[in-house]
Amino acid sequence: MSLAALQFPPRRERELDGVAECDVLVIGGGLAGAMAALSAREQSASVIVVRPAAAASRMWSGAVDVASGWLPPPCPFSEAPSIGSNLRHILRHFPWHPYVRIGEAEKDLPAALEFAARELPQLGFPAVNLDESNGIFASTAGGWKSSAFAARPAAAGDLRSRTDSKVCIAGFSNWPSCDAPQLAAMLQAAIRAANPGCRFEAAAADLGEWPEQDDPSWRTPRYLAAMLDANRQDWLPRWAEKLNAQTRDASLLLLPPLMGTKGADVCEELSSLTGKPCAELLSRPPSIFGERLHEALESALESRGVRIYRDRAGGFLKKGDRLEAIVCDNGEVKARMVVLAHGKFASGGLVRDSEFSESVFNLPLFVRGEPVGYRLPEEFLSPQVGGEHLIFEMGVKTDTSGRPLDEDDRVIWSNLVACGSCLMGYSQTLGISGAGAAIYSGWRAGRIAAAG
Ligand SMILES: Cc1cc2nc3c(=O)[nH]c(=O)nc-3n(C[C@H](O)[C@H](O)[C@H](O)COP(=O)(O)OP(=O)(O)OC[C@H]3O[C@@H](n4cnc5c(N)ncnc54)[C@H](O)[C@@H]3O)c2cc1C
């Protein structure tokens, strides 16, 4: 089977050609942009999304942080605060966070999360109860994350209840990116203080001889996931047999996060073959969870009748304080309202040339309410790796409905609403609310844009 045949299903990409019109134009097709587009569609607006690529959402680990954190290592998992109390902590102590600046998060967050679960059924997001504590999920980075929930293939890996049990890290001995013995040792060290009764062991089985093994690309998670899909009938029973022999007294099997392009059904089948719950570990980039998220977003947008164009917004036409049209590489989009969801630095939404700025409208950027302008990057980086790197919190400052503000707190464009990681006030990777803030602010931006 050729490498091309084993890729994720390719999508038919449309490019703009001339002038398109809609009620709401969304700039950016990551998690925040897709949520905005879907929630504007729910309010019956006609919606166009332009995006050149998938960007940060495609690096997603598989877990959704809504209000995580504050679990120092000596704190046992059983004493972790509820998601709701973490949320109230954010509302009290993080005045620049989108949960505080935009709308009423304490009231609206459950509705936004429910909306995401409904619109993205492939990901199997559960109903969230803010009175419960966060789940605890192990990752291929060798540590654990406290997150409100994880996508279906990782959900059964929640370690909160594994207080006196053996967890087996199942790896492939001929795929070095998931070195099971090393990972088990790292996880054991990371979890010792918080959950001493949870013991990790490793089991590794050879993937077998596959024709493409000489091809270096077979080692990428994307290729391997598609390969496992294609050879599933053959490898899954063989792998289950080997794991059964090695993991008799384990109560949970944690698997490399590439169990086929879908994941959940492979974990379920492996569970029934081994008689043990099986779940994928959370992933580092490059991430199959990110690929699955991208797939889920694109198919949700298509099924709701959102027009998606592969294009980059680069300029605009204006009339007074209103944006009349957005100029893209291959055409123009005229829209009543525009949603800005083009991400942070990695996605090209924020840039630093001579100064820090936003890339389409040249909006000013802020850190904790202060304009950034010409200051140097090192002023926003801590000398300690684990220190406070304010550069990750940099972004667009908005009013309470998400409209970007200038240095004097005046709304810049009356028909522009921002959402997701381009907003000031939270770090999408190191923080406490990455995907949760993208879902919440995107959902809200879509409703405001549809009504605007
Ligand atoms: C490595 C990594 C790990 C993560 N892990 C977690 C986790 O464990 N838990 C969690 O909760 N969150 C996690 N996140 C965060 C979460 O995935 C992101 O916060 C969220 O997906 C960001 O979404 P976004 O839509 O704001 O931005 P992005 O996903 O970056 O999307 C931006 C979009 O805008 C497009 N774009 C950029 N410029 C233009 C332009 N000029 N015109 C048109 N389109 C443009 C890009 O192509 C892209 O489609 C992680 C993020 C990263 C990077």
The ligand as a Tripos MOL2 file, in Angstrom:
@<TRIPOS>MOLECULE
LIG
   53    58     1     0     0
SMALL
NO_CHARGES

@<TRIPOS>ATOM
      1 C1          1.3040   22.0030   21.1900 C.3       1 LIG1
      2 C2         -0.0550   22.3640   21.7000 C.ar      1 LIG1
      3 C3         -0.6700   21.5380   22.6560 C.ar      1 LIG1
      4 C4         -1.9220   21.8610   23.1520 C.ar      1 LIG1
      5 N1         -2.4850   21.0590   24.1040 N.ar      1 LIG1
      6 C5         -3.6370   21.4340   24.6760 C.ar      1 LIG1
      7 C6         -4.1840   20.6840   25.7510 C.ar      1 LIG1
      8 O1         -3.6250   19.6950   26.1860 O.2       1 LIG1
      9 N2         -5.3480   21.1130   26.3000 N.ar      1 LIG1
     10 C7         -5.9810   22.2200   25.8650 C.ar      1 LIG1
     11 O2         -7.0490   22.5640   26.4020 O.2       1 LIG1
     12 N3         -5.4790   22.9640   24.8540 N.ar      1 LIG1
     13 C8         -4.3260   22.5920   24.2600 C.ar      1 LIG1
     14 N4         -3.7960   23.3400   23.2490 N.ar      1 LIG1
     15 C9         -4.4690   24.5750   22.8820 C.3       1 LIG1
     16 C10        -5.5750   24.4320   21.9100 C.3       1 LIG1
     17 O3         -5.4060   23.3710   21.0140 O.3       1 LIG1
     18 C11        -5.5840   25.7680   21.2250 C.3       1 LIG1
     19 O4         -5.7370   26.7760   22.1750 O.3       1 LIG1
     20 C12        -6.6620   26.0010   20.3480 C.3       1 LIG1
     21 O5         -6.7900   24.9320   19.4660 O.3       1 LIG1
     22 C13        -6.3510   27.3040   19.6290 C.3       1 LIG1
     23 O6         -7.2730   27.4770   18.7150 O.3       1 LIG1
     24 P1         -7.3990   28.7800   17.8570 P.3       1 LIG1
     25 O7         -8.5500   28.4770   16.9800 O.co2     1 LIG1
     26 O8         -7.4370   29.9830   18.7020 O.co2     1 LIG1
     27 O9         -6.0450   28.9230   17.0010 O.3       1 LIG1
     28 P2         -5.3860   28.0160   15.8830 P.3       1 LIG1
     29 O10        -5.7140   26.5910   16.0500 O.co2     1 LIG1
     30 O11        -3.9620   28.4010   15.8330 O.co2     1 LIG1
     31 O12        -6.0970   28.4490   14.5410 O.3       1 LIG1
     32 C14        -5.7720   29.5980   13.8510 C.3       1 LIG1
     33 C15        -6.3040   29.5050   12.4480 C.3       1 LIG1
     34 O13        -6.1510   30.7650   11.8070 O.3       1 LIG1
     35 C16        -5.5920   30.5670   10.5270 C.3       1 LIG1
     36 N5         -4.9530   31.8290   10.0990 N.ar      1 LIG1
     37 C17        -3.8210   32.4140   10.5640 C.ar      1 LIG1
     38 N6         -3.5970   33.5640    9.8910 N.ar      1 LIG1
     39 C18        -4.6230   33.7090    9.0230 C.ar      1 LIG1
     40 C19        -4.9770   34.6830    8.0610 C.ar      1 LIG1
     41 N7         -4.2100   35.7790    7.8390 N.pl3     1 LIG1
     42 N8         -6.0890   34.5130    7.3270 N.ar      1 LIG1
     43 C20        -6.8870   33.4280    7.5060 C.ar      1 LIG1
     44 N9         -6.6070   32.4840    8.4250 N.ar      1 LIG1
     45 C21        -5.4950   32.6220    9.1550 C.ar      1 LIG1
     46 C22        -4.6810   29.3840   10.7100 C.3       1 LIG1
     47 O14        -4.3630   28.7690    9.4880 O.3       1 LIG1
     48 C23        -5.5920   28.5070   11.5760 C.3       1 LIG1
     49 O15        -6.5520   27.8370   10.7870 O.3       1 LIG1
     50 C24        -2.5730   23.0370   22.6960 C.ar      1 LIG1
     51 C25        -1.9720   23.8470   21.7360 C.ar      1 LIG1
     52 C26        -0.7320   23.5210   21.2340 C.ar      1 LIG1
     53 C27        -0.1040   24.4340   20.2300 C.3       1 LIG1
@<TRIPOS>BOND
     1     1     2 1
     2     2     3 ar
     3     2    52 ar
     4     3     4 ar
     5     4     5 ar
     6     4    50 ar
     7     5     6 ar
     8     6     7 ar
     9     6    13 1
    10     7     8 2
    11     7     9 ar
    12     9    10 ar
    13    10    11 2
    14    10    12 ar
    15    12    13 ar
    16    13    14 ar
    17    14    15 1
    18    14    50 ar
    19    15    16 1
    20    16    17 1
    21    16    18 1
    22    18    19 1
    23    18    20 1
    24    20    21 1
    25    20    22 1
    26    22    23 1
    27    23    24 1
    28    24    25 2
    29    24    26 1
    30    24    27 1
    31    27    28 1
    32    28    29 2
    33    28    30 1
    34    28    31 1
    35    31    32 1
    36    32    33 1
    37    33    34 1
    38    33    48 1
    39    34    35 1
    40    35    36 1
    41    35    46 1
    42    36    37 ar
    43    36    45 ar
    44    37    38 ar
    45    38    39 ar
    46    39    40 ar
    47    39    45 ar
    48    40    41 1
    49    40    42 ar
    50    42    43 ar
    51    43    44 ar
    52    44    45 ar
    53    46    47 1
    54    46    48 1
    55    48    49 1
    56    50    51 ar
    57    51    52 ar
    58    52    53 1
@<TRIPOS>SUBSTRUCTURE
     1 LIG1         1 GROUP 0 **** ****
